[in-house]
Amino acid sequence: MAKTIPPAYTFDWLAQADPALYARLQELRGQPLDLSLRVNALKSDPDVAMRKWADLYGWRYDPVPYSTSGYWIKEARIAPSSTIEHRLGYYYIQEAASMLPAELFDFSHTNHPLVLDMAASPGGKTIHLADRIQDRGFIVANDASRGRISALRIVLGTWGAINQAVTCLPGEWFGAHYPETFDAVLLDAPCSMQGMRASESHKARSITLTEVEALAERQARLLESALRAVKVGGQVVYSTCTLTPQEDEGVLAALLEQFPGCFAVEDISSRLPQPAPGLEVFESKTFPKDVRKAARLWPHLFNTAGFFAARLTKTAGLPAATSAFNPHAARPRQMKIPLPVETRGMVDYISGQYGLEMERLMAENDLQIAEIGGEFYLIGKALNARFPALPWLSSGMPLGKALPDGWQPSHEFVSRFGDRFTRHILILEDEHLAAWMRGEDLRGYAAGPDLRGEVVAVRDALGRNLGRAKVLENRLRNLLPTRLF
């Protein structure tokens, strides 16, 4: 019978290697972690937004030291999970340890990086990557599980990320089909989730050592694919939410042995508030010295769940693979690029209607308009230019649709850019706010005659962007999507 690691995380190896550390971690078992969140930098300045929300909701908070937009909520009169801002994608509730991987990339030398998130769902790290590249460049957000794709798409849509495409492929596929293509690859690998401190998203569970070893073998295959898919000189971040050495230092050691001289493990200690080196020894195995340059987040030191992360820089091409990974992959969805005169018409209409510098916005973010399934989308130009054969499931942001009585912008478009509108804006009185956020139409509501029949951006007295509405005679039609209430 296989030996089982019980939910109490009584790891024999840790108890023997460091009894004091083991005892300290046992003391923390069952103690709840402080809630943490990350501000949407595409919509707000994180520091400004946190000061405003702290006053509004009675929050006391501390910054997560290795994240430019992450914060621990130490006290809260109103829970972060129950605010309007949370529902509308102004921040994402995320365990603090999970904020480390996206922060490790250095994008300072790449204006429009191509990024692969190899195991992306539910999407917290993907939207963090979108923030890091300021939604410029392009992200391929992949997850091998079809059942997890819906959550990924919802998170991307709520956040407002445009330069992205969602795929559902085995991670091994990318190294074979897109070798030396990406500037950066994130592999937050599927793992045993033995973080020694349970969180809401990572519950304590039993697992056998046989399962740990099988996961380590899969992780090594995925990391090899990531190293093949990244350009020479590009970066791979490998991370797990487990502290089992087989899945962490053991995977790095296996790849260093398999591909000597092809990549370097970078020292990331300067990114952390205190040292957190990888292990030198596990049981009878001594790891290569470079493995210590990785980061092992111990719960008692970092106030997080247990976590492991390493940044690798590819220094040379990998030898040819011994076997090709070539599963059947569907064709990409069909999209139609409108004629230039049609695109110009839409751009001019939106600019004139809402006072948004649409042409400039599209140029700065390298976007184009495309028609998919009868609706219009903002799509990153990189999708067609760099990935014409990629079997993507969704991409970009819904822009809106043409109706018999005019144009209706999408909720996602208004949610991302409504703060920049200077025309067709309606300020909602506080007395109507609760009904509005329940998705109700406001009957008997009389807006100005100049807005009648128009789709407008709705704000409240605090300036919060509340989505869109259609102004009718004596009624304000609520156009919030049903998933928000």
C-alpha angles and dihedrals in degrees: 000000000000116000112250128217102219124220090256086072093230094169109187092205093056095044089053098041098045115005093178093053091046091052092049092052091049089056089057094049110118095011110126119245120237110262112252134191140186122221120232102248090190089067106026145020100253098220094045092046094050093051090051094048092045089059093043099046104026096249127166110196145173126207119248099242098222096043127075092207105026127106139177114225105221097176132007133184088191117032116243090231092063103051131108090237092058093051092048096049102255089133139007124223105231135160107256096236090059090061092069103074099060090044092058096069118097108216095165094108097044121070099189107016125192107227132188120201098193100190101023112157132140083026108229093124092041093058089045088057089050088055092047093055092038088239090294124120112028138281125206104204108198134179125174093213116083090200091061098050096084092059091049093052093048092051092049091048095047091048092050099235112164109171095071143094127202120223134177107211138127107271090234088066095073098060090053098043103031106033117178092356108119130069091209136015126193116201108184089175128217103255147166092270092224094154095151090234120062122227133188092266096038111048122189112264140165121255134174126236087239089060091048091053092047090051091050090054091051091046090053091053091049093047090051088053090050091051091049093048096051122082121249103271091026127118135245122194113202117193142163136183091227135087097206104125093217089066096040122031089012093061093048091048092051093052093045088055094044096047108028114187094009098100141011129219105230124220106247098172092112089065093062131070092232138010117288106167126177119256121279096200136022117187104307096342124097113203125217110273092243090066088074088069089073121089125247110191107209112200095229092054102042104028089238139105113274113282142169129206138169134179117216128191117205110231101174141008117276120243115264114283115257091225132022119240103217115155119167111276126192122239119262118266116268120253133175124218109217120233114270091252090054092048090048090052093053093045092049092046094052092044092050096041099047106019091241118147091233098168092052092046091054093046094049093050097038093240136156135188118251134177116232122174093344095308130096123243139186105236132183110249088224091073094071096027098050106016108033093147098040110126096228125176099199137358141180128356130303107252099188144268138264115247129189090255098042144294125322116200117214124256090241092055094049092044092054100038106019090100087066096051115114097180137047093029125149122198110215118215118238092245090066098043099092093049091046093053089050087061095250125150112239105235119199089024112143117199125181116290091240089067098046111126093012132118107234139186111248123217132171130224090274091056095250115157105239100180128251139318138184114233111224131170106289092345138082109209112217112226098180111132114254093241089073097064 
